[in-house]
Amino acid sequence: ESRLEYANLLLADFDPRVDWILSQPFLLEGEDKGTRRRHIPDYLIVHADHTVCVVDVKPAAKLTIPKVRDSLSWSRRVIEPHGWEYRVQSEPDEVLLRNVQFLAGYRRSFQFAGGDVTAALGELRSPMAFGEAVRAIVPVTGG
C-alpha cells in the first residue's frame, strides 16, 4: 500500500487547489456498534479555499472486504459531521500517474537556464495539452 499512497500523494502534490498535505494526521478512536475502532487516516489535505479533505488509500481489491468497508464507513461517519470531506482513493489512472511522475523529475531549478522558467510561465497562463505547452515555450526559451 505504501506505493499506492505515494502515487496518490504525488497527484495531490501536483493539484493546484492543494495548499497543504499532512501524512497520518491523527488517530481516530471510538466505539462503532459495539466494536472498538482505531484508525489513522493516510492524509489530511487543506485546499486553497480552506476546505479540508481526509484521505484513506486502499487498493481497489480490498474495498470489497467487509472488515475494510466497515472501517472506512466508520471513518466517514466520524469525519464528515465535522464539515470535512472524506475520500477513499485507490489506484490512479496509469497514464496520468506516469505523466506526473515524469514532470516531477523536472521540479529542480538547477536543471534550467536562468530566466527560462520565468519566460515559460509567461506563456503558460491557462491549462493546455503538453504538446501545446512545448510548442508555446520552445520559441521563448530557445529549447
C-alpha positions as CSV (number, residue, x, y, z in Angstrom):
1,E,0.0,0.0,0.0
2,S,2.9,2.4,0.5
3,R,3.4,2.7,-3.3
4,L,-0.2,3.3,-3.7
5,E,-0.1,6.0,-1.0
6,Y,2.9,7.6,-2.7
7,A,1.1,7.6,-6.1
8,N,-1.9,9.4,-4.6
9,L,0.3,11.8,-2.7
10,L,2.2,12.7,-5.8
11,L,-1.0,13.5,-7.6
12,A,-2.3,15.6,-4.7
13,D,1.0,17.5,-4.6
14,F,0.6,18.4,-8.3
15,D,-3.0,19.6,-7.7
16,P,-3.0,23.4,-7.8
17,R,-6.0,23.5,-5.5
18,V,-4.0,21.8,-2.7
19,D,-2.2,24.1,-0.2
20,W,-1.1,21.7,2.5
21,I,-0.8,18.0,3.0
22,L,-0.2,16.2,6.3
23,S,0.6,12.5,6.3
24,Q,-1.0,10.3,9.0
25,P,-2.6,13.4,10.6
26,F,-4.4,11.9,13.6
27,L,-5.8,8.8,15.4
28,L,-9.5,8.2,15.2
29,E,-10.6,6.1,18.2
30,G,-14.1,5.2,19.3
31,E,-17.0,2.8,19.5
32,D,-18.9,1.7,16.5
33,K,-21.9,-0.5,17.1
34,G,-20.2,-2.3,19.9
35,T,-16.8,-2.6,18.2
36,R,-13.8,-0.6,19.5
37,R,-12.1,1.1,16.5
38,R,-8.8,2.7,16.0
39,H,-7.7,4.1,12.7
40,I,-5.1,6.6,11.4
41,P,-6.1,8.1,8.0
42,D,-3.4,8.4,5.4
43,Y,-3.6,12.1,4.6
44,L,-5.2,15.4,5.5
45,I,-5.4,17.8,2.7
46,V,-6.2,21.5,3.0
47,H,-7.3,23.2,-0.2
48,A,-6.7,26.8,-1.3
49,D,-10.4,27.6,-0.4
50,H,-9.7,26.3,3.1
51,T,-11.8,23.2,2.7
52,V,-10.4,20.1,4.4
53,C,-10.3,16.5,3.0
54,V,-9.3,13.4,4.9
55,V,-8.0,10.7,2.6
56,D,-7.6,6.9,3.1
57,V,-5.8,5.0,0.4
58,K,-6.8,1.3,-0.2
59,P,-6.2,-1.0,-3.2
60,A,-9.5,-1.4,-5.1
61,A,-9.4,-5.2,-4.5
62,K,-9.6,-4.6,-0.7
63,L,-12.6,-2.4,-0.9
64,T,-14.9,-5.5,-1.2
65,I,-13.7,-6.9,2.1
66,P,-16.4,-6.4,4.7
67,K,-14.0,-5.5,7.5
68,V,-12.2,-2.9,5.3
69,R,-15.6,-1.5,4.1
70,D,-16.9,-1.2,7.7
71,S,-13.7,0.5,8.9
72,L,-13.8,3.1,6.1
73,S,-17.6,3.6,6.6
74,W,-16.9,4.3,10.3
75,S,-14.2,6.8,9.4
76,R,-16.6,8.6,7.1
77,R,-19.3,8.8,9.7
78,V,-16.8,10.3,12.2
79,I,-15.1,12.8,9.9
80,E,-18.0,14.2,7.7
81,P,-20.0,15.6,10.6
82,H,-17.1,18.0,11.2
83,G,-17.6,19.6,7.8
84,W,-14.6,17.8,6.3
85,E,-14.7,15.8,3.1
86,Y,-13.7,12.1,3.4
87,R,-12.3,10.4,0.4
88,V,-11.1,6.8,-0.3
89,Q,-8.6,6.6,-3.1
90,S,-7.3,3.6,-4.9
91,E,-5.2,3.0,-8.0
92,P,-5.0,6.2,-10.0
93,D,-5.2,6.5,-13.8
94,E,-1.9,4.9,-15.0
95,V,-1.3,7.4,-17.8
96,L,-2.0,10.4,-15.5
97,L,0.4,9.0,-12.9
98,R,3.2,8.3,-15.4
99,N,2.9,11.8,-16.8
100,V,3.0,13.4,-13.3
101,Q,6.0,11.2,-12.3
102,F,7.8,12.4,-15.4
103,L,7.1,16.0,-14.7
104,A,8.1,15.6,-11.0
105,G,11.6,14.9,-12.2
106,Y,11.8,18.5,-13.6
107,R,10.9,20.4,-10.5
108,R,14.5,21.4,-9.7
109,S,15.5,24.9,-10.8
110,F,19.2,23.9,-11.4
111,Q,18.0,21.9,-14.4
112,F,17.1,25.0,-16.3
113,A,18.9,28.0,-17.7
114,G,18.3,31.3,-15.7
115,G,15.2,33.0,-16.9
116,D,13.8,30.1,-18.9
117,V,11.2,29.1,-16.2
118,T,10.0,32.7,-15.8
119,A,9.8,33.1,-19.6
120,A,7.9,29.8,-19.9
121,L,5.5,30.7,-17.1
122,G,4.7,34.0,-19.0
123,E,3.5,31.9,-21.9
124,L,1.6,29.2,-19.9
125,R,-1.3,31.2,-18.5
126,S,-4.1,28.7,-18.9
127,P,-4.4,24.9,-18.9
128,M,-3.3,23.2,-22.2
129,A,-2.1,19.9,-23.6
130,F,1.5,19.1,-23.0
131,G,2.3,19.3,-26.7
132,E,0.7,22.7,-26.9
133,A,2.8,23.9,-23.9
134,V,6.0,22.6,-25.5
135,R,5.2,24.4,-28.8
136,A,4.4,27.6,-26.9
137,I,7.6,27.8,-24.9
138,V,10.2,26.5,-27.4
139,P,10.4,29.9,-29.1
140,V,10.6,31.7,-25.7
141,T,13.3,29.5,-24.1
142,G,15.3,28.7,-27.3
143,G,14.9,25.0,-26.5
